[in-house]
Amino acid sequence: MKTYTLTVFEKTGEKLLDETFTAANDEEAKRIGEQKLKEKQFEHKTHRCTTSSGKLILFHR
């Protein structure tokens, strides 16, 4: 399992969410990240999901 970090920002730069989770691979992490964004109604906010090594797997501005 790999570790991923999902971060959501307000336009002001305020961090709304900074959550770490694990997934088997990047595709699963992307699905989990998108699901978490929908649950918290953050899918239209600026967000990113990165691997522990810094690889960007999900981004919206």
Buried (B, 14 or more C-beta within 10 A) or exposed (E): EBEBBBBBBEEEEEEEBEEEBEBEEBEBBBEBBBEBBEEBEBBEBBBBBBBEEEEEBBEBE
